[in-house]
Amino acid sequence: MKICIVGAGDVGSYLAEKLASEGVEVAIIDRDAVKLEGLSLKHNILTLECDLGQSDCFERFGDYDLFLLLTDNDEVNIVSALRLKGLYGKENVVVRLFKPFHTPLVERLGIDFVNAVESTVRSLELLMEYPPAKAVWEIDNILVLALPVSGEHPLVGKRLRELSPIREEFLFSVVLVWRGREFLIPKGDTEIREGDTLYIAAERERARELLERLGWANPKVKNLFVLGYSRYADYWFKRLAGKGITVKFFHPEGRVCEEVVTKYPYIEAYQSLLTDSETLKAEGIERADYVWCLGEGDEKNIVVGMFAKNLGAHRVGVLLKHPQYEEFLNRSSIDAYILPKKVVAAKVYSLIKGKKVLEVVELAEGIDIYEIPYEGEEKAVKDLKLRECDFIFAVKREGGYLIPKGDTVVKEGDILLCVRRV
């Protein structure tokens, strides 16, 4: 397969390297030679410095199978997709969008797309729905939750097989264990330790009840503080209408506060520095169920988030644009973070593969959650030996997913949701 990527930013560069490492022939186009310099040295990657607004950059790639339009400009991506379809007859085109109002347009045009803002805000909503989790993914009726284990947690010292009585009440699987700096594929005798993060797959319908049963308090978020402003914050404010959540928004510029209140009258806006402890305390930051730092700068969001924790905020999440701070945040007092690059890259990658691919933690960690069709005789899950699947944690059957037990029989035609080290 030959894939052409337009835009050598974080997502484009990452996908180019990942796909090339899998043996895919990749070309990547950008008008910035500096962004292309490192990629040009990679095996299987052809780079082209070209400005889409000034040249016909696609002439050299007539025999390519798939085009990923991943620039930071919605209009450039949409127009380029139309050119590829209309002038070159290319049907396999995926565009990245940022502006939610472009979604209906590309749907009518029949173009595959990933909306970075909508996808990121959906991830925020899942974290609000399950506050104990550091990250949440949804696959149809199945959720995968990354849950940190504190020193006083009742599961510390238990082995996974000791959770069998709870599995009689709830269908769930421990998919992965993150310990130190590595993932462990769980087994029955795996001991749960302080500092672990358990990746638990559960049926959405009973996920809240399950968390309580396993020892993670899961209160509903009723009071939310938002510190800083970005396109993600703006779209989230729109989605919060009628949710029954008290939202307090803080920003140093009066103009921004006025704009937010005018567009979203149910938001309480306060003009103040994001580190104005007097104002934040007066408004009850220590009583907020969640504090999200959603400004434009990573460093500022991190500092403001740590400042909020120091003021007594119960749970704090931050928006990140770049992945270099992830390891630091995983070891800090910050409770959760959202990385649009990761969200978008995973969704684009799933479209490329033509199957659902979910990257756990970070794509570069080399852990895929993906679907494979089962072909073979009927067998219990505990008896299956699949080279391409390290762990089966869900089975898709008759249009829905189920969490299997060891004696669950897998049949031909089932779709297995697997964890695999890449």
Order of alpha helices (4+ residues) and beta strands (2+ residues): beta-alpha-beta-alpha-beta-beta-alpha-beta-alpha-beta-alpha-beta-beta-alpha-beta-beta-beta-alpha-beta-alpha-beta-alpha-beta-alpha-beta-alpha-beta-alpha-beta-alpha-beta-beta-beta-beta-beta-beta-beta
